[in-house]
Amino acid sequence: MTTQLTRQRLPHRSALTVAAVASLFLTVACAGSDGDGTTTIENAANDAGASTENGYDYGDGYGSDTGAATQLGEPAGQLTLADDSELGEVVTDSEGFTLYRFENDTADPPTSNCEGDCLVAWPAVPAEDASATSGIDPDLLGEVERSDGSLQLTLNGWPVYRYAEDTAPGDINGHGVGGVWNALAPSGAPAGSDAAEGGGGEAGGEEFDALNIVDDPELGEIVSDSEGRTLYRFDNDTAWPMSTGCEGACLDTWIPAEFIEPEVAEELGFDPELIIPFERPDGTIQLTIDCWPLYYFTGDQEPGDTTGHGAQGLWWAVTPEGGKAAA
């Protein structure tokens, strides 16, 4: 059951007012902080075992015990651009096969977390002989050394893959698989995302008209906006003092949520004392609950999706009190 509480959009307060609110709340410790004023950061390692949740095990021979014969697939040759009616510009190899990024990888520093059986479904593209066509900045091409010493192609730091179920040029069957695989835009961002259109790298902030308390059948009560978009917290952030561990390429995938006034949140069923503004390094004001900065996940395709929950062992749907939703 979903409780959807909406409100009319209020005019934004002046920067001075927001700064004053932020200053007031920064004098108050958050309920979720540790007794010594610090917050424990959990850096759970990403389990590369087969999991449909993380985009590894898809049946039909993928994610089986056979493993990958090699860590690298066929060379990409000259990267080209295809114009998809829904996603916009998508990066392909020289034969027109779509190229992908994995949201459980990292771009800064470049790291591939697709190993073993994952590579059966998602062959890694070698860096050798790759070049860029018009529309792709050649300076964005790079390489990352894999665990076996081979060199994989990267685009703006993101390791590049194909999808085994794309059987013909122009196929984009891998986009959105598991909520963690996305076709690549020329900037290296997920194709079709706001970051792809704007070039990525800026926090910006996603606006919403209201907060929701959603009764998810698996996770229990979690927070979404009025459009049903799930909100998440990140273990590499800290709650007290408030700080963010999501900057640069991370913002291509995880979009900061815009601040909402505490008195409005109270009308929607939230404790107003837990609704605190966080000023990001770029000066934008991000919503927090109990001092935890909140984000949207670009891998969520439909209202009610929670595909970001558990991503990299670091991202979690958030409860109305700011905690991690139950597994």
PyMOL commands that set and color helices and strands:
alter all, ss='L'
color gray80, all
select helices_A, chain A and resi 15-25+118-121+138-140+177-179+194-198+248-252+262-267+272-274+311-313
alter helices_A, ss='H'
color red, helices_A
select strands_A, chain A and resi 2-4+78-84+88-92+100-102+106-107+110-111+131-132+141-145+151-155+158-159+181-183+211-216+220-225+232-234+238-239+242-243+254-256+275-279+285-289+292-293+295-297+315-317
alter strands_A, ss='S'
color yellow, strands_A
deselect
rebuild
show_as cartoon
